């Protein structure tokens, strides 16, 4: 059975926005090190597929296919990309499979198959939906030692509370924490 694992690069105050239109588009760059990349690759695992929203897929398409020959790029480019989209015919970077409006049912079926774990990277709009649907097995927060104040947050305003169990943590040489949490379910009121 496959797991769905959410990976989010996040500031101390919960901002995950990195796009070119953001006030601080490269905020995570000064914290990157070869040791940190090795830790992140180890956390991703030897083989993985990706679960992406259409906007994130399109953003990744603009970078990863031509990023060069290094382990992270090779892993992402080799992964099957499962993309939630209304325009599956326009998916060009593969291997790729479009998921329909009924993607929650499709993901329940996909999780029941044998294969690599499904990694969600970015895709802010998917994070809350997947958690609310009970599809997420783990959340890995890559926490940077800075406060950004404004920007898109990890969860939507309509998100229902969830509880997690701490699994592990690791620290990069620049103070970035890789915290792994196991999803336990809804938080009772």
Residue frames as qw, qx, qy, qz and C-alpha x, y, z in Angstrom:
[[0.000, 0.887, 0.461, 0.000, 0.00, 0.00, 0.00],
 [0.408, 0.455, -0.009, 0.792, 1.28, 3.44, -0.93],
 [0.281, -0.634, -0.410, 0.593, 1.54, 6.37, 1.44],
 [0.229, 0.832, 0.187, 0.469, 0.80, 9.99, 0.68],
 [0.595, -0.422, -0.197, 0.655, 3.51, 12.19, 2.19],
 [0.154, 0.956, 0.166, 0.189, 3.28, 15.98, 2.20],
 [0.635, -0.135, -0.059, 0.758, 6.58, 17.89, 2.09],
 [0.063, 0.946, 0.241, 0.210, 6.41, 21.62, 2.81],
 [0.482, 0.135, -0.201, 0.842, 9.22, 24.16, 3.01],
 [0.311, -0.820, -0.435, -0.206, 7.88, 26.48, 5.70],
 [0.135, 0.551, -0.350, 0.746, 8.90, 29.53, 7.74],
 [0.148, -0.085, -0.782, 0.600, 8.50, 29.65, 11.51],
 [0.339, 0.263, 0.336, -0.838, 5.26, 31.58, 11.02],
 [0.598, 0.327, 0.710, -0.180, 3.74, 29.09, 8.57],
 [0.454, 0.724, -0.171, -0.490, 4.46, 30.72, 5.19],
 [0.746, -0.012, 0.612, 0.263, 5.12, 28.30, 2.34],
 [0.536, 0.827, 0.148, -0.078, 4.92, 30.70, -0.61],
 [0.591, -0.375, 0.406, 0.587, 8.03, 30.66, -2.83],
 [0.590, 0.595, 0.470, 0.278, 6.75, 31.73, -6.24],
 [0.462, 0.193, 0.153, 0.852, 8.27, 34.47, -8.34],
 [0.137, -0.697, -0.310, -0.631, 5.39, 36.85, -7.52],
 [0.643, -0.664, -0.339, 0.175, 6.11, 36.72, -3.77],
 [0.097, -0.974, 0.180, -0.100, 7.98, 39.55, -1.98],
 [0.326, -0.651, 0.685, 0.018, 10.75, 37.12, -0.92],
 [0.884, 0.291, -0.207, -0.301, 10.83, 34.50, -3.70],
 [0.694, 0.368, -0.578, 0.222, 14.22, 33.02, -2.80],
 [0.467, -0.711, 0.297, -0.434, 13.88, 32.95, 0.98],
 [0.943, -0.271, 0.191, -0.017, 15.02, 29.34, 1.36],
 [0.743, 0.589, -0.220, 0.231, 18.10, 29.62, -0.89],
 [0.053, 0.752, -0.532, 0.387, 20.64, 30.88, 1.71],
 [0.671, -0.407, 0.517, -0.342, 19.90, 27.83, 3.87],
 [0.952, 0.275, -0.072, -0.113, 20.66, 25.20, 1.24],
 [0.206, -0.670, 0.710, 0.068, 23.70, 22.98, 1.72],
 [0.532, 0.256, -0.773, -0.232, 24.85, 19.66, 0.25],
 [0.058, 0.009, -0.909, 0.412, 24.32, 18.03, 3.67],
 [0.444, 0.266, 0.396, -0.758, 20.78, 19.42, 3.83],
 [0.634, 0.343, -0.399, -0.567, 20.03, 18.15, 0.32],
 [0.352, 0.178, -0.919, 0.031, 21.32, 14.69, 1.27],
 [0.166, 0.129, 0.776, -0.595, 19.01, 14.66, 4.30],
 [0.559, 0.344, 0.098, -0.748, 16.04, 15.74, 2.20],
 [0.565, 0.322, -0.656, -0.384, 16.75, 13.09, -0.45],
 [0.153, 0.062, -0.951, 0.261, 16.98, 10.44, 2.24],
 [0.339, 0.247, 0.574, -0.704, 13.60, 11.58, 3.61],
 [0.601, 0.360, -0.256, -0.666, 12.03, 11.45, 0.12],
 [0.838, -0.039, 0.537, -0.086, 13.21, 7.86, -0.24],
 [0.410, -0.227, 0.710, 0.526, 14.92, 5.91, -3.02],
 [0.012, 0.259, 0.713, 0.652, 11.89, 5.97, -5.31],
 [0.168, 0.485, 0.540, -0.668, 8.73, 8.07, -5.22],
 [0.181, 0.565, 0.598, 0.539, 5.92, 9.35, -7.39],
 [0.051, -0.079, -0.199, 0.975, 4.50, 12.86, -7.15],
 [0.015, 0.703, 0.711, 0.026, 1.00, 14.14, -6.50],
 [0.211, -0.146, 0.035, 0.966, 0.58, 17.71, -7.72],
 [0.318, 0.751, 0.406, -0.413, -2.02, 20.36, -8.34],
 [0.640, 0.637, 0.297, 0.312, -2.03, 21.80, -11.84],
 [0.043, 0.982, -0.141, 0.116, -0.43, 25.11, -10.87],
 [0.540, -0.647, 0.521, 0.131, 2.49, 23.38, -9.12],
 [0.806, 0.193, 0.490, 0.269, 2.88, 20.96, -12.03],
 [0.474, 0.828, 0.142, 0.264, 3.15, 23.91, -14.43],
 [0.197, -0.923, 0.326, -0.051, 5.68, 25.66, -12.15],
 [0.717, -0.366, 0.565, 0.181, 7.75, 22.47, -11.85],
 [0.758, 0.497, 0.360, 0.221, 7.57, 22.03, -15.65],
 [0.261, 0.947, -0.090, 0.165, 9.34, 25.37, -16.01],
 [0.223, -0.802, 0.543, -0.109, 12.33, 24.18, -13.96],
 [0.726, -0.339, 0.597, -0.052, 12.84, 20.46, -13.31],
 [0.892, 0.387, 0.225, 0.063, 12.99, 19.01, -16.86],
 [0.579, 0.691, -0.165, 0.400, 16.03, 21.20, -17.62],
 [0.495, -0.845, 0.174, -0.104, 17.52, 21.42, -14.10],
 [0.215, 0.669, -0.708, 0.070, 20.47, 19.17, -14.92],
 [0.816, -0.001, -0.578, 0.002, 21.79, 15.82, -13.81],
 [0.006, -0.357, 0.687, -0.633, 21.71, 15.61, -10.00],
 [0.082, -0.156, -0.966, 0.189, 19.85, 13.32, -7.58],
 [0.268, 0.446, 0.520, -0.678, 16.84, 15.52, -6.76],
 [0.439, 0.468, -0.280, -0.714, 16.20, 16.45, -10.41],
 [0.275, 0.176, -0.905, -0.271, 16.68, 12.86, -11.52],
 [0.055, 0.242, 0.903, -0.351, 14.21, 11.61, -8.91],
 [0.346, 0.517, 0.314, -0.717, 11.56, 14.21, -9.73],
 [0.404, 0.448, -0.479, -0.637, 11.93, 13.76, -13.49],
 [0.225, 0.093, -0.960, -0.142, 11.70, 9.95, -13.21],
 [0.228, 0.227, 0.760, -0.565, 8.69, 10.03, -10.88],
 [0.016, -0.522, -0.735, -0.432, 5.21, 9.50, -12.27],
 [0.081, 0.029, 0.225, -0.971, 3.39, 12.79, -11.76],
 [0.053, -0.582, -0.810, -0.054, -0.28, 12.39, -10.77],
 [0.061, 0.006, -0.002, 0.998, -1.82, 15.78, -11.51],
 [0.162, 0.637, 0.678, -0.329, -5.23, 17.07, -10.42],
 [0.032, -0.264, 0.331, 0.905, -6.36, 18.96, -13.51],
 [0.589, 0.553, 0.389, -0.443, -9.31, 19.84, -15.73],
 [0.542, 0.744, -0.287, -0.267, -6.97, 19.73, -18.75],
 [0.785, -0.323, 0.507, 0.149, -5.26, 16.31, -18.73],
 [0.785, 0.526, 0.238, 0.224, -4.69, 16.43, -22.49],
 [0.261, 0.909, -0.192, 0.264, -2.23, 19.31, -22.03],
 [0.674, -0.638, 0.362, 0.089, 0.10, 17.46, -19.63],
 [0.679, 0.671, -0.299, 0.019, 3.44, 17.19, -21.40],
 [0.084, 0.620, -0.719, 0.303, 6.08, 16.40, -18.78],
 [0.927, -0.188, -0.142, -0.292, 5.99, 12.76, -17.89],
 [0.216, -0.327, -0.891, -0.230, 5.64, 10.15, -16.97],
 [0.229, 0.000, 0.267, -0.936, 2.30, 11.72, -16.08],
 [0.139, -0.437, -0.872, -0.174, -1.32, 10.82, -15.37],
 [0.235, -0.320, -0.013, -0.918, -4.15, 13.32, -15.03],
 [0.055, -0.317, -0.867, 0.381, -6.60, 12.93, -12.15],
 [0.107, -0.553, -0.570, -0.598, -10.21, 13.97, -12.67],
 [0.346, -0.538, 0.086, -0.764, -12.66, 15.97, -10.56],
 [0.893, -0.372, -0.088, -0.237, -13.24, 12.71, -8.66],
 [0.449, 0.574, -0.610, 0.311, -9.56, 12.61, -7.65],
 [0.459, -0.460, 0.581, -0.489, -10.31, 11.69, -4.01],
 [0.938, 0.050, 0.247, -0.240, -11.82, 8.35, -5.11],
 [0.762, 0.561, -0.297, 0.131, -8.97, 7.87, -7.60],
 [0.086, 0.654, -0.624, 0.418, -6.42, 8.47, -4.83],
 [0.731, -0.297, 0.480, -0.382, -8.09, 5.96, -2.51],
 [0.958, 0.277, 0.060, -0.047, -7.72, 3.38, -5.29],
 [0.529, 0.690, -0.404, 0.285, -4.14, 4.43, -6.07],
 [0.282, -0.634, 0.591, -0.411, -3.11, 4.19, -2.41],
 [0.879, -0.133, 0.372, -0.266, -4.37, 0.59, -2.33],
 [0.858, 0.477, -0.177, 0.068, -1.93, -0.42, -5.10],
 [0.782, -0.354, 0.138, 0.494, 1.70, -1.44, -4.79],
 [0.495, 0.688, 0.081, 0.525, 4.17, 1.20, -5.80],
 [0.408, 0.109, -0.322, 0.847, 6.26, 4.05, -4.51],
 [0.113, -0.631, -0.514, 0.570, 4.94, 6.58, -2.04],
 [0.235, 0.762, 0.383, 0.466, 3.22, 9.68, -3.41],
 [0.403, -0.300, -0.208, 0.839, 5.01, 12.91, -2.52],
 [0.094, 0.909, 0.368, 0.171, 3.10, 16.20, -2.42],
 [0.484, -0.231, -0.033, 0.844, 5.49, 19.13, -2.79],
 [0.104, 0.014, -0.157, -0.982, 4.01, 22.61, -2.93],
 [0.323, -0.357, -0.751, -0.452, 0.43, 22.31, -4.16],
 [0.103, -0.066, 0.503, -0.855, -1.02, 24.44, -1.36],
 [0.629, -0.041, -0.095, -0.771, -4.58, 23.90, -2.50],
 [0.752, 0.013, -0.639, -0.163, -4.22, 20.12, -2.31],
 [0.230, 0.221, -0.762, 0.563, -2.77, 19.96, 1.21],
 [0.408, -0.049, 0.456, -0.790, -5.95, 20.87, 3.09],
 [0.786, 0.135, -0.232, -0.556, -8.17, 18.77, 0.80],
 [0.659, 0.210, -0.720, 0.057, -5.99, 15.66, 1.19],
 [0.068, 0.140, -0.748, 0.646, -5.80, 16.04, 4.97],
 [0.551, 0.017, 0.251, -0.796, -9.56, 16.60, 5.27],
 [0.821, 0.172, -0.362, -0.408, -10.17, 13.48, 3.17],
 [0.793, -0.438, 0.411, -0.105, -7.97, 11.39, 5.50],
 [0.881, 0.457, -0.087, 0.088, -5.60, 10.48, 2.67],
 [0.236, 0.779, -0.484, 0.321, -2.35, 11.80, 4.16],
 [0.890, -0.219, -0.350, 0.192, -0.06, 9.43, 6.04],
 [0.623, -0.373, -0.126, 0.676, 2.80, 11.79, 6.89],
 [0.171, 0.972, 0.055, 0.149, 3.61, 15.48, 6.89],
 [0.727, -0.120, -0.035, 0.675, 7.26, 16.48, 6.61],
 [0.010, 0.995, 0.101, -0.003, 7.84, 20.12, 7.51],
 [0.677, 0.172, -0.055, 0.713, 11.14, 21.58, 6.37],
 [0.257, -0.921, -0.280, 0.086, 11.25, 24.48, 8.84],
 [0.521, 0.469, -0.085, 0.708, 13.48, 27.48, 8.14],
 [0.432, -0.503, -0.427, 0.616, 14.70, 29.75, 10.94],
 [0.065, 0.030, 0.120, 0.990, 13.02, 32.93, 9.76],
 [0.228, 0.612, 0.623, -0.430, 9.72, 34.80, 10.04],
 [0.254, 0.238, 0.545, 0.763, 8.21, 36.10, 6.79],
 [0.135, 0.279, 0.318, -0.896, 5.14, 37.84, 8.19],
 [0.636, 0.455, 0.140, -0.607, 2.96, 37.58, 5.11],
 [0.251, 0.338, -0.810, -0.409, 2.39, 35.14, 2.32],
 [0.799, -0.084, -0.391, -0.448, 0.41, 32.02, 1.58],
 [0.478, -0.447, 0.655, -0.378, 0.11, 29.64, 4.51],
 [0.035, -0.178, 0.978, 0.105, 0.21, 25.89, 4.62],
 [0.091, 0.397, 0.909, -0.085, -3.55, 25.41, 5.17],
 [0.119, -0.498, -0.443, -0.736, -6.77, 26.97, 3.94],
 [0.261, -0.261, 0.354, -0.859, -9.01, 28.93, 6.31],
 [0.801, -0.126, -0.116, -0.574, -11.69, 26.23, 6.06],
 [0.503, 0.264, -0.811, 0.137, -9.35, 23.45, 7.21],
 [0.794, -0.513, -0.118, -0.305, -10.67, 21.16, 9.94],
 [0.294, -0.722, 0.597, -0.189, -8.32, 20.41, 12.86],
 [0.903, 0.168, -0.395, 0.005, -6.18, 17.25, 12.65],
 [0.586, -0.711, 0.388, -0.029, -3.84, 15.54, 15.09],
 [0.684, 0.554, -0.463, 0.099, -0.39, 14.11, 14.46],
 [0.855, -0.476, 0.106, 0.176, 2.26, 12.01, 16.15],
 [0.030, 0.858, -0.492, -0.147, 5.90, 13.09, 16.11],
 [0.979, 0.182, -0.037, 0.086, 8.11, 10.61, 14.23],
 [0.766, -0.125, 0.053, 0.628, 11.55, 12.20, 13.84],
 [0.107, 0.986, -0.032, -0.124, 13.60, 15.32, 13.36],
 [0.770, 0.036, 0.130, 0.623, 16.92, 16.15, 11.76],
 [0.063, -0.930, -0.020, 0.362, 18.83, 19.41, 11.56],
 [0.715, 0.578, 0.033, 0.392, 20.85, 20.73, 8.63],
 [0.595, -0.081, -0.167, 0.782, 24.11, 22.67, 9.15],
 [0.035, 0.321, 0.101, 0.941, 22.20, 25.95, 8.57],
 [0.191, 0.072, 0.607, -0.768, 19.55, 25.24, 11.22],
 [0.618, 0.014, -0.356, -0.701, 16.77, 23.98, 8.98],
 [0.460, -0.115, 0.802, -0.362, 14.68, 21.29, 10.71],
 [0.487, 0.024, -0.713, -0.504, 13.22, 18.30, 8.87],
 [0.395, -0.071, 0.683, -0.610, 10.32, 17.29, 11.11],
 [0.378, -0.071, -0.813, -0.436, 8.27, 14.21, 10.27],
 [0.447, -0.017, 0.531, -0.720, 4.77, 13.69, 11.70],
 [0.044, -0.193, -0.953, -0.227, 2.35, 10.77, 11.28],
 [0.424, -0.212, -0.163, -0.865, -1.25, 11.75, 10.62],
 [0.074, 0.080, 0.917, -0.384, -3.61, 10.30, 13.26],
 [0.026, -0.566, -0.783, -0.255, -6.95, 11.75, 12.15],
 [0.153, -0.736, -0.240, -0.614, -9.49, 14.41, 13.10],
 [0.149, 0.094, -0.590, 0.788, -9.20, 16.34, 16.31],
 [0.247, -0.603, -0.757, -0.056, -12.39, 15.87, 18.34],
 [0.090, -0.600, -0.005, -0.795, -14.16, 19.01, 19.49]]
